[in-house]
Amino acid sequence: MSSTVMLPKNADVAQNSGSHGYAHGHGSGNERGGGHGHDNGGGDGYARGGGDGGDGDGYAPGGGHGDAGGADARSAAAVDARGRASEGGRRRVWVVGIGSGGLDQITVEAVHALQAADYALAAVKSAPAGAEGLPTDPLFARREVLLGRHAPNVELVGVPDPERERSSSSTSTHGDYRGVVLDWHEARAAAWEQAMAERPGDVAIPVWGDPAFYDSTLRILERIRERGRLDLDVQVLPGISALQVLAARHRLVLHEIGGTVTVTTGRRLQEVVAGGVDNVLVMLNSDLPIDDLADWHIWWGGNLGDAGETLVSGRVGEVLPALRAHRERLRDEHGWVMDVYLLRR
Ligand SMILES: C[S@@+](CC[C@H](N)C(=O)[O-])C[C@H]1O[C@@H](n2cnc3c(N)ncnc32)[C@H](O)[C@@H]1O
């Protein structure tokens, strides 16, 4: 049976009931102006008109220090543990989880870290072919809006993201895919190292969702440390992952009592299911490889926290056509789509 999830009145999204037992969200009075946003620091992330995406290169207003709030702004232990400024050539870097789309989905501790930084740094992806008319990099743009709201005096510096090899011949196996991603991490590490070398001070890196899930920021910072040019003191502030937003919106506990939940990618789903897993969260989806799981139950969320937020749940065999239609619609209407789902046998 499929079902419709009702959102709280003050939710950051609007919704319309779908005809097939699914809820289907559309732009509402949220301040994201048609919103876009997803992340990626790490792997694939989201699908756009033509591929992957980044955004324009942009700078948030201001340019100085995040002094808003003075001592209060740095009250969280993780932020003020070692004094105010980078010292003796040591650079403090706060890797800040910013939540998965909603501008208020950020912790107070994370806001303090943003405010305490001298500047923030984020990758800017080039627009994919065929994406004319779309914001150049919706996720970068979203970070700009987020900083404007929570740390308006902190400049967001864009680092042009090196292109990643995406041909199917270079990523056809897991090993090939890993090799391509590692090369890309190296190129990214060099670009970020240069950006930080050119600008002294404490740095905040706003990371989509939580830095621990399918995000490469921590691996890239480790590479920069290994290269030996910069002495980095890295601290991590957790964020609300898309997994948690999915669970909250569907009012789900992610596992049965005392049970197990596996987290994997769309790319590896079939292998994981073949291995006997029967309760699995799936991220990084370039498509929905679940035709063979018609009798399983799915709880699906697309563009969570954004104006297009859409929720569907039901038996896979019943809702799959609607899910595919939603993915197309979100891409067309919002310029990007990111989805996450729980599958249970
Ligand atoms: C590169 S991973 C980053 C995950 C992120 N670190 C987190 O904790 O949510 C991007 C994937 O997360 C999921 N995701 C992130 N934001 C989402 C959103 N707003 N709505 C639905 N899925 C999202 C999608 O599966 C997407 O392909």
The ligand as an SDF file (V2000), in Angstrom:
LIG
                    3D

 27 29  0  0  0  0  0  0  0  0999 V2000
   27.3750   13.5160   -2.2270 C   0  0  0  0  0  0  0  0  0  0  0  0
   26.1010   12.8570   -1.2400 S   0  0  0  0  0  0  0  0  0  0  0  0
   26.1900   13.9140    0.1340 C   0  0  0  0  0  0  0  0  0  0  0  0
   25.3950   13.4380    1.2940 C   0  0  0  0  0  0  0  0  0  0  0  0
   25.4450   14.4110    2.4610 C   0  0  0  0  0  0  0  0  0  0  0  0
   26.7740   14.5060    3.0060 N   0  0  0  0  0  0  0  0  0  0  0  0
   24.4560   14.0260    3.5610 C   0  0  0  0  0  0  0  0  0  0  0  0
   24.8810   13.7780    4.6930 O   0  0  0  0  0  0  0  0  0  0  0  0
   23.2640   14.0120    3.2570 O   0  0  0  0  0  0  0  0  0  0  0  0
   24.6970   13.4260   -2.1010 C   0  0  0  0  0  0  0  0  0  0  0  0
   23.5390   12.4540   -1.9780 C   0  0  0  0  0  0  0  0  0  0  0  0
   22.8790   12.6780   -0.7600 O   0  0  0  0  0  0  0  0  0  0  0  0
   21.4790   12.5780   -0.9450 C   0  0  0  0  0  0  0  0  0  0  0  0
   20.9160   13.9210   -0.7000 N   0  0  0  0  0  0  0  0  0  0  0  0
   21.5970   15.0060   -0.2910 C   0  0  0  0  0  0  0  0  0  0  0  0
   20.7740   16.0500   -0.1360 N   0  0  0  0  0  0  0  0  0  0  0  0
   19.5490   15.6020   -0.4450 C   0  0  0  0  0  0  0  0  0  0  0  0
   18.2750   16.2250   -0.4850 C   0  0  0  0  0  0  0  0  0  0  0  0
   18.1170   17.5060   -0.1550 N   0  0  0  0  0  0  0  0  0  0  0  0
   17.2100   15.4670   -0.8420 N   0  0  0  0  0  0  0  0  0  0  0  0
   17.3540   14.1580   -1.1620 C   0  0  0  0  0  0  0  0  0  0  0  0
   18.5460   13.5380   -1.1690 N   0  0  0  0  0  0  0  0  0  0  0  0
   19.6240   14.2450   -0.8120 C   0  0  0  0  0  0  0  0  0  0  0  0
   21.2670   12.1230   -2.3700 C   0  0  0  0  0  0  0  0  0  0  0  0
   21.2340   10.7090   -2.3960 O   0  0  0  0  0  0  0  0  0  0  0  0
   22.5060   12.6480   -3.0520 C   0  0  0  0  0  0  0  0  0  0  0  0
   22.8140   11.9510   -4.2340 O   0  0  0  0  0  0  0  0  0  0  0  0
  1  2  1  0
  2  3  1  0
  2 10  1  0
  3  4  1  0
  4  5  1  0
  5  6  1  0
  5  7  1  0
  7  8  2  0
  7  9  1  0
 10 11  1  0
 11 12  1  0
 11 26  1  0
 12 13  1  0
 13 14  1  0
 13 24  1  0
 14 15  1  0
 14 23  1  0
 15 16  2  0
 16 17  1  0
 17 18  1  0
 17 23  2  0
 18 19  1  0
 18 20  2  0
 20 21  1  0
 21 22  2  0
 22 23  1  0
 24 25  1  0
 24 26  1  0
 26 27  1  0
M  CHG  2   2   1   9  -1
M  END
$$$$
